Amino acid sequence: MTRVDKVGDVLDASIGYLAKKGVYEPKPACELLLSRLLSCNRLELYVKRENRLSEKHLDAMRRGVTRLAAGEPAQYIVGTVEFMGHTFKVDQRALIPRPETELLVAAVLGRVSLRENESTLIADIGCGSGCIVLSLALAKPCGRYVAVDTNPDALALTAENAQLLRVGGNLAFSPDISSDIEPDSLDAVVANLPYIATSDWERLPPHIRLFEPRSALDGGPDGLSVIRAVLPDLWIVLKTGAPVFLEIGSDQTGRVKGLLEENGFSDISVGKDLAGHDRIVTAIKAA
């Protein structure tokens, strides 16, 4: 039997095997696994197609493909994810950062009032892996930041990523925005809170539902329980005229606008994701 050890053959065989198993998007998952094993980017794999893999790399690829076949996300297997040009550690303590959330960070960085204020104090509510708050801190190191998450494991992961990315003295950690942050002190709040309705969570693909933390996804019966609960606290800690940036479900725009208005926010605007769906809602604390 011909030995399958060339990069191209191993990649093709792995993709075919996982496709038969019904694994979600097997091609990028296998490319991610093999590129990390070979310390190259995914495109380079196709230049290296005729290169032979060592037995060590073959064994590692087999183990990774077995885990993919069981439904585990590739990002958890390799232990890292790229976000806003930085590499973040990621595991089952927090949600895997999505490309749409980069638009949330970009919205904050694009806000003129925040860009011109060199000493902004910004809180990330539900920080998870820390991808949002740390990306902001790296892009605007003169600012001050607070990472907030009720899950101590998620806060610990954010702290680990802060150390890896060398974000230090301008970052604080808190499990509770209402008790640890002074009223009228924040220049902005950014939040990617759980917004999936419980009935929709139960229908999510296994690679999400069985591996990513439910607390970071399930937003209650209508998907808005967490956002609804946190908005009154946000109004208290934000300065008058300060913005809040929220990532939401594509079908929640009207309801989120209503909640914001009920809680004293105005100048509400909506940004779309790369697929053209409503995704980012911005508002300011009214006087």
C-alpha positions in Angstrom: 0.0 0.0 0.0 1.3 3.4 -0.9 2.4 5.5 2.1 0.4 8.7 2.4 2.8 11.2 3.8 3.0 14.1 1.4 1.4 17.4 2.6 -1.1 17.5 -0.3 -2.1 13.9 0.0 -2.5 14.1 3.8 -4.5 17.3 3.5 -6.8 15.9 0.8 -7.3 12.6 2.6 -8.2 14.4 5.9 -10.7 16.7 4.2 -12.3 13.8 2.4 -12.6 11.7 5.6 -14.1 14.6 7.6 -16.5 15.5 4.8 -17.9 11.9 4.9 -18.3 12.3 8.6 -20.4 15.4 8.1 -17.9 17.7 9.9 -18.6 21.4 9.4 -16.2 23.1 6.9 -13.6 20.4 6.9 -11.2 22.2 4.5 -10.4 25.3 6.6 -10.3 23.1 9.7 -7.7 20.7 8.2 -5.7 23.6 6.7 -5.6 25.2 10.1 -4.4 22.1 11.8 -1.7 21.3 9.3 -0.5 24.9 8.9 0.0 25.1 12.6 1.9 21.8 12.7 4.2 23.1 10.0 4.5 26.7 11.3 3.3 28.2 8.1 0.2 30.0 6.8 -2.6 28.1 5.1 -1.7 29.3 1.6 1.8 27.9 2.0 0.5 24.4 2.3 -0.3 24.4 -1.4 3.3 25.3 -2.2 4.5 22.5 0.1 2.1 19.9 -1.4 5.0 17.6 -2.4 6.9 17.9 0.9 6.8 14.8 3.1 5.6 14.9 6.6 7.6 13.4 9.5 6.2 10.5 11.5 5.8 13.0 14.4 3.7 15.4 12.2 1.7 12.5 10.8 0.8 11.3 14.3 -0.2 14.8 15.4 -2.3 15.3 12.3 -4.1 12.0 12.9 -4.9 13.0 16.5 -6.2 16.4 15.4 -8.4 14.9 12.7 -9.8 12.4 15.2 -10.8 15.3 17.4 -12.3 17.2 14.5 -14.3 14.1 13.6 -15.7 14.1 17.1 -16.9 17.7 16.5 -14.3 19.7 18.4 -13.6 23.1 16.8 -10.2 23.4 15.1 -9.4 26.6 17.1 -9.7 24.7 20.4 -7.5 21.9 19.1 -4.7 24.3 18.0 -5.3 26.5 21.0 -5.1 29.9 19.2 -7.1 32.1 16.9 -6.2 35.1 14.9 -8.2 38.3 15.6 -7.5 41.9 14.5 -4.0 40.8 13.4 -3.1 39.3 16.8 -2.9 35.7 18.0 -5.1 34.9 21.0 -5.0 31.9 23.2 -8.5 30.2 23.1 -10.0 27.2 24.8 -13.4 26.1 26.2 -13.4 28.8 28.9 -14.6 31.3 26.3 -16.3 31.7 23.0 -14.2 31.4 19.8 -13.8 35.0 18.4 -15.7 35.5 15.2 -14.8 37.7 12.2 -18.0 39.8 12.8 -16.7 40.9 16.1 -13.8 42.6 14.5 -16.4 45.0 13.1 -17.3 45.8 16.7 -13.7 46.7 17.5 -13.4 48.7 14.3 -16.6 50.7 15.3 -15.0 51.7 18.6 -11.7 52.6 17.0 -13.5 54.6 14.3 -15.4 56.8 16.8 -13.9 60.3 16.5 -14.6 61.3 20.1 -12.7 58.3 21.4 -9.9 58.6 18.9 -9.2 62.3 19.9 -9.3 61.6 23.7 -6.0 60.2 24.6 -7.0 59.0 28.1 -10.3 57.2 27.4 -11.6 54.7 29.9 -13.4 51.9 28.1 -15.0 48.7 29.5 -15.5 45.5 27.7 -18.5 43.7 29.2 -18.4 39.9 28.8 -14.8 40.0 27.7 -14.4 36.2 27.2 -11.0 35.6 25.7 -10.2 39.3 25.9 -10.1 39.7 22.1 -12.1 42.9 22.1 -10.5 44.8 25.0 -7.0 43.7 24.3 -7.3 44.6 20.6 -8.4 48.0 21.7 -5.6 48.3 24.1 -3.0 47.3 21.5 -4.5 49.8 18.9 -4.7 52.6 21.5 -2.2 52.0 24.2 -2.6 55.4 25.8 -6.2 54.5 26.9 -7.4 52.8 30.0 -9.4 49.6 29.9 -11.6 47.4 32.1 -12.2 43.7 31.3 -15.5 42.6 32.8 -16.9 39.1 33.0 -19.0 37.2 35.6 -17.1 34.0 34.6 -13.8 33.8 36.6 -12.4 31.3 34.1 -13.0 33.8 31.2 -11.3 36.6 33.2 -8.4 34.3 33.8 -8.1 33.6 30.0 -8.2 37.4 29.3 -5.4 37.8 31.8 -3.4 35.1 30.1 -3.8 36.7 26.8 -2.9 40.1 28.2 0.3 38.6 29.4 1.0 37.0 26.0 0.3 40.2 24.2 2.2 42.4 26.7 -0.8 44.5 27.7 -0.2 45.6 31.3 -0.7 48.6 33.5 -3.6 50.2 31.6 -5.9 47.1 32.0 -8.0 46.3 35.0 -10.3 43.3 35.6 -13.7 43.1 37.2 -16.4 40.4 37.7 -19.1 43.0 38.2 -19.6 46.3 36.4 -22.2 47.6 38.8 -20.0 47.4 41.9 -16.5 47.9 40.6 -16.8 50.9 38.3 -17.7 54.4 39.4 -20.8 56.1 38.1 -20.4 58.5 35.2 -16.8 57.4 34.7 -16.6 55.5 31.4 -16.0 57.1 28.0 -17.4 54.0 26.2 -18.7 50.5 26.7 -18.3 47.7 24.2 -20.1 44.4 24.6 -20.5 41.1 22.7 -23.0 39.6 25.1 -25.0 36.4 24.6 -27.8 37.1 22.1 -28.9 33.7 20.8 -32.4 32.6 21.9 -32.5 29.4 23.9 -34.6 27.6 21.3 -32.1 28.6 18.6 -29.1 27.5 20.8 -30.6 24.1 21.0 -30.5 23.8 17.2 -26.9 25.1 16.9 -24.4 22.7 15.1 -22.7 20.3 17.5 -19.2 21.9 17.1 -20.7 25.0 18.7 -23.4 23.6 21.1 -21.2 20.8 22.5 -17.9 22.6 22.9 -18.3 26.4 23.3 -19.6 27.7 26.6 -23.4 28.0 26.7 -23.2 31.0 29.0 -21.5 33.0 26.2 -24.2 32.2 23.7 -27.6 31.6 25.3 -29.4 34.9 25.8 -32.6 33.4 27.2 -36.0 33.0 25.7 -35.8 35.9 23.3 -32.0 36.2 23.2 -32.0 39.5 25.0 -32.1 38.6 28.7 -28.5 39.5 29.3 -28.5 42.7 27.3 -31.8 43.7 28.9 -30.3 43.1 32.4 -27.1 45.0 31.8 -28.4 48.2 30.1 -29.5 50.0 33.3 -26.0 49.5 34.8 -24.4 50.8 31.6 -26.4 54.0 31.8 -25.1 54.5 35.4 -21.4 54.0 34.7 -21.2 55.8 31.3 -20.6 59.5 31.1 -23.3 61.6 29.6 -22.9 61.6 25.8 -20.6 58.5 26.0 -21.3 55.7 23.5 -22.2 52.0 23.9 -21.3 49.5 21.2 -23.3 46.2 21.1 -23.1 43.1 18.8 -26.6 41.7 18.3 -28.5 39.1 16.4 -29.5 40.0 12.8 -33.3 39.9 13.7 -33.0 41.9 17.0 -32.5 45.4 15.7 -36.0 46.8 16.5 -36.1 45.2 20.0 -32.6 46.3 20.9 -33.4 49.9 19.8 -36.5 49.8 22.0 -34.5 48.6 25.0 -31.8 51.3 24.5 -34.5 54.0 24.3 -36.2 52.7 27.5 -32.9 52.9 29.3 -32.0 56.5 28.4 -29.9 56.0 25.2 -30.4 58.0 22.1 -28.7 58.6 18.7 -29.0 54.9 17.9 -27.3 53.7 14.7 -26.9 50.2 13.2 -24.0 48.7 11.3 -24.0 45.6 9.1 -21.7 42.6 9.0 -19.9 41.3 6.0 -23.0 39.4 4.9 -25.1 42.5 5.0 -27.0 41.6 8.2 -27.6 44.1 11.0 -24.9 43.3 13.6 -23.5 46.4 15.4 -25.7 48.8 17.3 -24.3 52.1 18.7 -26.0 54.6 20.9 -25.1 57.3 23.4 -26.1 58.0 27.0 -28.6 60.8 26.7 -28.5 63.8 29.1 
